[in-house]
Amino acid sequence: MQYELAERLIESLPKVLGACREFTGSVPKVIGSLSGRRQEFARRRPRDLSKDRWELPKSLLG
């Protein structure tokens, strides 16, 4: 049984490694998009922020 489990693990390693490479390749894109969102948020006027707050559903306001 342990031999079969080890064999299945070894067979699945290429898929796991491929998924890891795909994930790590997408990390810079995610970080870049977050940076753009932060800059967009920083450019907003204070009154825009308070307007957005009141448009949120009351259940999210706490």
Contacts in CASP RR format, 6 or more apart in sequence:
PFRMAT RR
TARGET T0000
AUTHOR 0000-0000-0000
METHOD contacts of the structure
MODEL  1
MQYELAERLIESLPKVLGACREFTGSVPKVIGSLSGRRQEFARRRPRDLS
KDRWELPKSLLG
53 61 0 8 1.000
END
